[in-house]
Amino acid sequence: MQRRSMIGAGLALLGLGAAGGGYALWRRKSGRLPLPPLPPMAEEAAFLADFNAPLTPPSGPLRVFHIGHSLVGREMPAFLAQMAGHEYESQLGWGTSLREHWEERLTINGFDVENAHPRYRPARAALASGEYDALVLTEMSSVADSLRWHATPNYIAEWAKAARAGRPDIRVYLYQSWPNLDTPGGWEAQTDAQLPQYWIGEFLRRAHAAGSGPVHLIPAGAVLLAAVRAAEAGQIPGVTERQAFFSVSPEGVPDTVHMSDLGAWLVALTHFAVLYHQVPERPLTEVSHPDGRSFSLSPETAQALAGVVRGVIAGQPGTGVVL
């Protein structure tokens, strides 16, 4: 399988190419990529206007393209598509940054494995086709490293501009994920802090300064955090601990970052709420994996989790949704 069907222009598109020995020397010494500056006050107002602007609810099913890694995976988009009745495609990897998806010269680890399914489509060709109503991007879950070494805002901007070159009215979203459960500083505190600090304050603000245009937020990490707190407070019927939202290996080893079926269902419902501007009173309680296996949860559990999603979306700026 070829990684993409179109050759990227690479760093030249970011203005980081041969223009300068100064840049090259700085790059060799630091190992970092330069970031767009945080916007001055006048541009900050423009960012906030775009970030906070409500979108018009779609009139029907969307066609959605996902770019990311195993926290997108195959199951979550499939569950979302069943909730929405929409079509989708994706390009995935293992722990892949948006930079690695963009740059032809960089390796996407796990590319052949993660994209060996009928929903794979090369990302550049997909967006150039103009066939998609929405693009959902996510970054590697180690957000400090992605900012430091992978220049996340630059690549949010590049993907958004590429999407709008293919279709000017496409809606672009950034899916907020979460750190490992054993992350230093505590999972709850880090998940809570990273949303304003990194996902909004660094990634989206700087991407806007780099010309991304409006990019809205899918606050899945915030929803997962709220669901964990609700479950551990006894407010989610049948779910009492955080590991229920995370997978466990066949040998019984708990996974500290990847979703269980319940977690994938919850993240899919969060995507649905943002993309379609609604949280169903009776969410879909039985969904199928791409391989045909089914997952179900009780109506009581589904309704309680839908209430968590509704509460987070209603209180979170930047989603484009008014509930």
Disulfide bonds with the S-S distance in Angstrom:
none
